[in-house]
Amino acid sequence: MPKLSGSSRGTAAKQRNVVRSMTRRHQVGAAGLLVAAGAGAAAGALAGARMISGPRRPWPDYRFSTFEVGVPSEDVTFAADDGTRLSGWWLDRPGSERVVIVSHGHRGNKSDMLGIGPGLWRAGNSVLLFDFRGNGDSDDGPQSLAHYEQADLRAAIEYAVARRPDAALVLVGFSMGASVSILVAADDPRVRGLVLDSPFADMHGVIANAVTRLRLPAVPLVWLTDRATRWRYGYGFHQVAPIEAIGRLAPRPILLIHGDQDRVIPLEHAHRLFAAAGEPKHLKVFEGADHCGGYFQERAAYIRLVADFVDGIRRA
């Protein structure tokens, strides 16, 4: 075997040193990228948690009222058990057999309900429209996606029951409001029936869908957002799971409504909830409708569908 000269051995040693140096730089660079990626994911998780549960109001906050739809109403206020002041409109039908409480969606307000609310009032029901905390005319308070808002719906129920103890109580909810309705009614037998338009089955699933729609990696971003939500806003995704509560609604009737093109809460959430619910139950799927879009396909037919269902509910 030929021997290396001194100069050859020196050259080989220099090459080995260069390789070691490049390897170390690559390792440091890779570690830096991982740290940067981790920091970016953490920042994204904090931003996501803030978008879900942080305070946010539109500006300018222009909203329609019952004036625009020609319906008489009374401005009412009541408080959640944590002291948050909530605002609503009471649409009175003296002597009506039912009171319908309508709950809006995430970042919405009671003005969004000026289609279905007056429609059910014209059908002969007393109706309560109200703003969840941090929205519309209600005060700020700890906000969330269907966790803290449960206290708001419980307060609305107490108000309606105190005002009309003789009437059957029906909940109508849209999106987050529908999920809140499931969670609250599961433990309140005074609720005699529910109309649920586009609810989600579990918070983890709806957040994972939102992350995927943004073309971001669901793993680990959903997990990190859950942790950020627990740390910053005091609740975790596992605490908001209507799928685990809907079975306790039976034997009270449920009307589930969903669009088959829903990009916010996919139709599979409705199928899962329907499978977990007891009888009597009915699922109405609007073909071609996006999130909460069934009403806008045919407003009059939608109101008739809901009004006919509500008309069949009686006080126990």
TIDO-370629 format. One record per residue (C-alpha): residue number from 1; x, y, z. Coordinates in Angstrom, 1 decimal. Example, Ala and Ser with C-alpha at 12.3 -4.5 7.8 and 13.67 -1.06 7.14 Angstrom:
> i / c1 / c2 / c3
> 1 / 12.3 / -4.5 / 7.8 $
> 2 / 13.7 / -1.1 / 7.1 $
This chain:
> i / c1 / c2 / c3
> 1 / 0.0 / 0.0 / 0.0 $
> 2 / 1.5 / 3.3 / -1.0 $
> 3 / 2.5 / 5.7 / 1.8 $
> 4 / 1.2 / 9.3 / 1.8 $
> 5 / 3.7 / 12.0 / 1.8 $
> 6 / 3.7 / 14.7 / 4.5 $
> 7 / 2.0 / 17.2 / 2.2 $
> 8 / -0.6 / 14.6 / 1.2 $
> 9 / -1.4 / 13.8 / 4.8 $
> 10 / -1.7 / 17.6 / 5.6 $
> 11 / -4.1 / 18.0 / 2.7 $
> 12 / -6.2 / 15.1 / 3.8 $
> 13 / -6.4 / 16.5 / 7.4 $
> 14 / -7.5 / 19.9 / 6.0 $
> 15 / -10.2 / 18.2 / 4.0 $
> 16 / -11.4 / 16.3 / 7.1 $
> 17 / -11.5 / 19.6 / 9.0 $
> 18 / -13.4 / 21.3 / 6.2 $
> 19 / -16.0 / 18.4 / 6.2 $
> 20 / -16.3 / 18.6 / 10.0 $
> 21 / -16.7 / 22.4 / 9.9 $
> 22 / -19.4 / 22.1 / 7.2 $
> 23 / -21.2 / 19.4 / 9.1 $
> 24 / -21.2 / 21.5 / 12.3 $
> 25 / -22.5 / 24.5 / 10.3 $
> 26 / -25.2 / 22.4 / 8.7 $
> 27 / -26.2 / 21.0 / 12.2 $
> 28 / -26.3 / 24.6 / 13.6 $
> 29 / -28.2 / 25.7 / 10.6 $
> 30 / -30.7 / 22.9 / 10.9 $
> 31 / -31.1 / 23.6 / 14.6 $
> 32 / -31.7 / 27.2 / 13.8 $
> 33 / -34.3 / 26.3 / 11.3 $
> 34 / -36.0 / 24.1 / 13.8 $
> 35 / -35.9 / 26.8 / 16.4 $
> 36 / -37.3 / 29.3 / 13.9 $
> 37 / -40.0 / 26.9 / 12.8 $
> 38 / -40.9 / 26.2 / 16.4 $
> 39 / -41.0 / 29.9 / 17.2 $
> 40 / -43.2 / 30.5 / 14.1 $
> 41 / -45.5 / 27.7 / 15.1 $
> 42 / -45.8 / 29.1 / 18.6 $
> 43 / -46.5 / 32.6 / 17.3 $
> 44 / -49.1 / 31.1 / 14.9 $
> 45 / -50.7 / 29.2 / 17.8 $
> 46 / -51.0 / 32.3 / 19.9 $
> 47 / -52.4 / 34.3 / 17.0 $
> 48 / -54.9 / 31.5 / 16.4 $
> 49 / -56.0 / 31.4 / 20.0 $
> 50 / -56.5 / 35.2 / 19.9 $
> 51 / -58.6 / 35.0 / 16.8 $
> 52 / -60.8 / 32.3 / 18.4 $
> 53 / -61.1 / 33.7 / 21.9 $
> 54 / -59.6 / 37.2 / 22.1 $
> 55 / -61.8 / 40.3 / 22.3 $
> 56 / -62.6 / 41.8 / 18.9 $
> 57 / -65.4 / 44.1 / 17.7 $
> 58 / -66.0 / 45.4 / 14.2 $
> 59 / -65.5 / 49.1 / 13.4 $
> 60 / -67.6 / 50.9 / 12.5 $
> 61 / -70.1 / 48.8 / 14.3 $
> 62 / -73.2 / 49.5 / 12.2 $
> 63 / -76.0 / 47.1 / 12.7 $
> 64 / -79.7 / 46.7 / 11.7 $
> 65 / -82.4 / 46.6 / 14.4 $
> 66 / -86.0 / 45.4 / 14.6 $
> 67 / -86.9 / 48.9 / 13.2 $
> 68 / -85.7 / 47.8 / 9.7 $
> 69 / -87.9 / 44.8 / 9.7 $
> 70 / -91.0 / 46.5 / 11.1 $
> 71 / -91.3 / 44.3 / 14.2 $
> 72 / -92.1 / 45.7 / 17.7 $
> 73 / -89.6 / 44.8 / 20.3 $
> 74 / -88.4 / 45.6 / 23.8 $
> 75 / -84.8 / 46.2 / 24.7 $
> 76 / -83.9 / 43.9 / 27.5 $
> 77 / -80.8 / 43.2 / 29.6 $
> 78 / -79.8 / 40.4 / 31.9 $
> 79 / -76.6 / 39.1 / 33.4 $
> 80 / -74.6 / 35.9 / 33.2 $
> 81 / -73.5 / 34.2 / 36.4 $
> 82 / -70.1 / 35.8 / 36.1 $
> 83 / -71.7 / 39.3 / 36.0 $
> 84 / -71.3 / 40.0 / 32.3 $
> 85 / -74.2 / 42.2 / 31.2 $
> 86 / -76.0 / 40.8 / 28.1 $
> 87 / -78.4 / 42.7 / 25.8 $
> 88 / -81.4 / 41.4 / 23.8 $
> 89 / -84.6 / 42.1 / 22.0 $
> 90 / -87.8 / 40.6 / 23.3 $
> 91 / -90.4 / 40.1 / 20.6 $
> 92 / -93.6 / 39.6 / 22.5 $
> 93 / -96.6 / 37.4 / 21.6 $
> 94 / -98.9 / 37.6 / 24.7 $
> 95 / -100.6 / 34.2 / 25.2 $
> 96 / -98.2 / 32.3 / 22.9 $
> 97 / -97.6 / 28.7 / 23.7 $
> 98 / -93.8 / 28.9 / 23.1 $
> 99 / -90.8 / 31.1 / 23.7 $
> 100 / -88.0 / 30.7 / 21.2 $
> 101 / -84.5 / 31.8 / 22.1 $
> 102 / -82.3 / 32.4 / 19.1 $
> 103 / -78.5 / 32.2 / 19.4 $
> 104 / -76.1 / 33.7 / 16.8 $
> 105 / -72.7 / 32.4 / 15.7 $
> 106 / -69.1 / 33.2 / 16.5 $
> 107 / -68.3 / 36.9 / 16.2 $
> 108 / -71.9 / 37.6 / 15.2 $
> 109 / -74.7 / 39.5 / 16.9 $
> 110 / -78.5 / 39.5 / 17.3 $
> 111 / -78.9 / 41.6 / 14.1 $
> 112 / -77.8 / 38.5 / 12.2 $
> 113 / -81.0 / 36.8 / 13.4 $
> 114 / -83.4 / 39.4 / 12.0 $
> 115 / -84.5 / 36.9 / 9.4 $
> 116 / -85.5 / 33.9 / 11.4 $
> 117 / -86.4 / 35.8 / 14.6 $
> 118 / -89.2 / 38.0 / 13.2 $
> 119 / -90.2 / 35.0 / 11.0 $
> 120 / -90.9 / 32.9 / 14.1 $
> 121 / -92.6 / 35.9 / 15.8 $
> 122 / -94.9 / 36.2 / 12.9 $
> 123 / -95.7 / 32.5 / 13.2 $
> 124 / -97.1 / 33.2 / 16.6 $
> 125 / -94.2 / 32.7 / 19.0 $
> 126 / -92.6 / 35.0 / 21.6 $
> 127 / -88.9 / 35.4 / 20.6 $
> 128 / -85.8 / 36.4 / 22.4 $
> 129 / -82.8 / 37.5 / 20.4 $
> 130 / -79.6 / 38.3 / 22.3 $
> 131 / -76.0 / 39.1 / 21.9 $
> 132 / -73.3 / 36.8 / 23.3 $
> 133 / -70.6 / 38.5 / 25.4 $
> 134 / -68.2 / 40.7 / 23.5 $
> 135 / -70.7 / 41.1 / 20.6 $
> 136 / -73.4 / 43.6 / 19.7 $
> 137 / -74.7 / 45.5 / 22.6 $
> 138 / -73.5 / 43.1 / 25.3 $
> 139 / -70.6 / 43.8 / 27.5 $
> 140 / -67.2 / 42.2 / 27.2 $
> 141 / -66.2 / 39.3 / 29.3 $
> 142 / -64.1 / 36.1 / 29.0 $
> 143 / -64.8 / 35.0 / 25.4 $
> 144 / -64.3 / 31.7 / 23.7 $
> 145 / -65.7 / 29.3 / 21.0 $
> 146 / -68.8 / 28.0 / 22.8 $
> 147 / -67.3 / 27.6 / 26.3 $
> 148 / -67.9 / 30.8 / 28.2 $
> 149 / -70.9 / 31.6 / 26.0 $
> 150 / -72.8 / 28.7 / 27.7 $
> 151 / -73.3 / 31.0 / 30.7 $
> 152 / -74.9 / 33.6 / 28.4 $
> 153 / -77.5 / 31.2 / 27.1 $
> 154 / -78.2 / 29.9 / 30.6 $
> 155 / -78.9 / 33.6 / 31.6 $
> 156 / -81.2 / 34.0 / 28.5 $
> 157 / -83.1 / 30.9 / 29.5 $
> 158 / -83.5 / 32.2 / 33.1 $
> 159 / -84.8 / 35.5 / 31.7 $
> 160 / -87.3 / 33.9 / 29.3 $
> 161 / -88.6 / 31.4 / 31.9 $
> 162 / -89.1 / 34.1 / 34.5 $
> 163 / -91.0 / 36.2 / 32.0 $
> 164 / -93.1 / 33.3 / 30.5 $
> 165 / -93.1 / 30.4 / 33.0 $
> 166 / -96.2 / 29.0 / 31.2 $
> 167 / -94.6 / 28.6 / 27.8 $
> 168 / -92.7 / 25.8 / 26.2 $
> 169 / -89.0 / 26.8 / 25.7 $
> 170 / -87.4 / 26.2 / 22.3 $
> 171 / -83.8 / 26.9 / 21.3 $
> 172 / -82.7 / 27.9 / 17.8 $
> 173 / -79.0 / 28.2 / 17.2 $
> 174 / -76.7 / 28.9 / 14.3 $
> 175 / -73.1 / 27.6 / 14.1 $
> 176 / -71.5 / 28.3 / 17.5 $
> 177 / -74.9 / 29.2 / 18.8 $
> 178 / -76.2 / 25.8 / 17.8 $
> 179 / -73.3 / 24.1 / 19.6 $
> 180 / -73.9 / 26.2 / 22.7 $
> 181 / -77.5 / 25.2 / 22.6 $
> 182 / -76.7 / 21.5 / 22.6 $
> 183 / -74.3 / 21.9 / 25.5 $
> 184 / -76.7 / 24.0 / 27.7 $
> 185 / -79.9 / 22.1 / 26.9 $
> 186 / -78.3 / 18.7 / 27.7 $
> 187 / -78.4 / 19.7 / 31.3 $
> 188 / -81.6 / 21.8 / 31.3 $
> 189 / -84.8 / 19.8 / 31.0 $
> 190 / -86.8 / 23.0 / 30.7 $
> 191 / -85.7 / 23.2 / 27.0 $
> 192 / -88.4 / 21.2 / 25.1 $
> 193 / -86.9 / 21.2 / 21.6 $
> 194 / -84.0 / 22.4 / 19.5 $
> 195 / -83.3 / 23.7 / 16.0 $
> 196 / -79.6 / 23.4 / 15.2 $
> 197 / -78.2 / 25.0 / 12.1 $
> 198 / -74.6 / 24.1 / 11.2 $
> 199 / -73.3 / 23.1 / 14.7 $
> 200 / -69.9 / 21.6 / 15.2 $
> 201 / -69.5 / 18.2 / 16.8 $
> 202 / -66.2 / 19.0 / 18.6 $
> 203 / -64.0 / 22.1 / 18.8 $
> 204 / -60.8 / 20.2 / 17.9 $
> 205 / -62.4 / 19.1 / 14.6 $
> 206 / -63.6 / 22.6 / 13.6 $
> 207 / -60.2 / 24.2 / 14.4 $
> 208 / -58.4 / 21.4 / 12.5 $
> 209 / -60.6 / 22.1 / 9.5 $
> 210 / -59.9 / 25.9 / 9.7 $
> 211 / -56.1 / 25.2 / 9.8 $
> 212 / -56.3 / 22.9 / 6.9 $
> 213 / -58.2 / 25.4 / 4.8 $
> 214 / -55.4 / 27.9 / 5.4 $
> 215 / -53.0 / 25.2 / 4.0 $
> 216 / -51.1 / 25.0 / 7.3 $
> 217 / -50.0 / 21.8 / 9.0 $
> 218 / -52.7 / 20.7 / 11.4 $
> 219 / -50.0 / 18.8 / 13.3 $
> 220 / -48.7 / 20.4 / 15.5 $
> 221 / -50.5 / 23.7 / 15.0 $
> 222 / -53.9 / 22.5 / 16.4 $
> 223 / -52.2 / 21.0 / 19.5 $
> 224 / -50.2 / 24.2 / 20.0 $
> 225 / -53.3 / 26.4 / 19.6 $
> 226 / -55.1 / 24.2 / 22.1 $
> 227 / -52.3 / 24.7 / 24.6 $
> 228 / -52.2 / 28.5 / 23.9 $
> 229 / -55.9 / 28.7 / 24.5 $
> 230 / -55.6 / 26.9 / 27.8 $
> 231 / -52.8 / 29.2 / 28.9 $
> 232 / -54.2 / 32.5 / 27.6 $
> 233 / -58.0 / 32.0 / 27.8 $
> 234 / -58.5 / 29.3 / 30.5 $
> 235 / -60.2 / 26.5 / 28.6 $
> 236 / -59.2 / 23.6 / 26.4 $
> 237 / -60.7 / 22.2 / 23.2 $
> 238 / -61.7 / 19.0 / 25.0 $
> 239 / -64.2 / 21.0 / 27.1 $
> 240 / -66.2 / 22.0 / 24.0 $
> 241 / -67.6 / 18.7 / 22.6 $
> 242 / -71.3 / 18.8 / 21.7 $
> 243 / -71.0 / 15.3 / 20.4 $
> 244 / -70.6 / 14.1 / 24.0 $
> 245 / -73.8 / 16.0 / 25.1 $
> 246 / -76.3 / 15.6 / 22.3 $
> 247 / -77.4 / 12.1 / 23.4 $
> 248 / -78.7 / 13.6 / 26.7 $
> 249 / -81.3 / 15.7 / 24.7 $
> 250 / -83.6 / 12.7 / 24.1 $
> 251 / -86.5 / 12.4 / 24.1 $
> 252 / -86.8 / 16.1 / 23.2 $
> 253 / -87.1 / 16.6 / 19.5 $
> 254 / -84.1 / 17.9 / 17.4 $
> 255 / -84.1 / 19.4 / 14.0 $
> 256 / -80.5 / 19.4 / 12.5 $
> 257 / -79.9 / 21.6 / 9.5 $
> 258 / -76.6 / 21.7 / 7.4 $
> 259 / -75.3 / 22.6 / 4.0 $
> 260 / -73.5 / 20.0 / 2.0 $
> 261 / -71.0 / 22.6 / 0.8 $
> 262 / -70.1 / 24.0 / 4.3 $
> 263 / -66.5 / 25.0 / 4.3 $
> 264 / -66.4 / 26.2 / 7.9 $
> 265 / -68.0 / 23.2 / 9.6 $
> 266 / -68.1 / 20.2 / 7.1 $
> 267 / -71.2 / 18.2 / 6.8 $
> 268 / -69.6 / 15.2 / 8.5 $
> 269 / -70.1 / 17.1 / 11.8 $
> 270 / -73.9 / 17.0 / 11.3 $
> 271 / -73.8 / 13.3 / 10.4 $
> 272 / -71.8 / 12.5 / 13.6 $
> 273 / -74.2 / 14.6 / 15.7 $
> 274 / -77.2 / 13.0 / 14.2 $
> 275 / -75.8 / 9.5 / 14.8 $
> 276 / -75.1 / 10.3 / 18.4 $
> 277 / -78.6 / 11.9 / 19.1 $
> 278 / -81.5 / 10.0 / 20.3 $
> 279 / -85.0 / 10.0 / 18.9 $
> 280 / -87.0 / 12.0 / 17.8 $
> 281 / -84.6 / 13.7 / 15.4 $
> 282 / -84.5 / 14.9 / 11.8 $
> 283 / -81.7 / 16.0 / 9.6 $
> 284 / -82.3 / 18.5 / 6.7 $
> 285 / -79.4 / 18.9 / 4.3 $
> 286 / -79.5 / 21.8 / 1.9 $
> 287 / -77.7 / 20.9 / -1.3 $
> 288 / -75.3 / 23.5 / -2.5 $
> 289 / -75.4 / 25.5 / 0.7 $
> 290 / -72.3 / 26.8 / 2.4 $
> 291 / -72.1 / 27.6 / 6.1 $
> 292 / -75.5 / 28.5 / 7.5 $
> 293 / -76.6 / 29.0 / 3.9 $
> 294 / -79.9 / 27.1 / 4.0 $
> 295 / -81.9 / 30.2 / 5.0 $
> 296 / -80.6 / 32.2 / 2.1 $
> 297 / -81.5 / 29.6 / -0.5 $
> 298 / -85.2 / 30.0 / 0.1 $
> 299 / -86.0 / 32.3 / 3.0 $
> 300 / -89.8 / 31.6 / 3.2 $
> 301 / -89.4 / 27.9 / 2.9 $
> 302 / -86.7 / 27.9 / 5.6 $
> 303 / -88.9 / 29.8 / 8.0 $
> 304 / -91.8 / 27.5 / 7.3 $
> 305 / -89.6 / 24.5 / 8.0 $
> 306 / -88.5 / 25.8 / 11.4 $
> 307 / -91.9 / 27.2 / 12.3 $
> 308 / -93.6 / 24.0 / 11.6 $
> 309 / -91.1 / 22.1 / 13.7 $
> 310 / -91.5 / 24.6 / 16.6 $
> 311 / -95.3 / 24.5 / 16.3 $
> 312 / -95.2 / 20.8 / 17.3 $
> 313 / -93.4 / 21.4 / 20.6 $
> 314 / -95.5 / 21.6 / 23.7 $
> 315 / -94.7 / 22.3 / 27.4 $
> 316 / -94.2 / 19.1 / 29.4 $
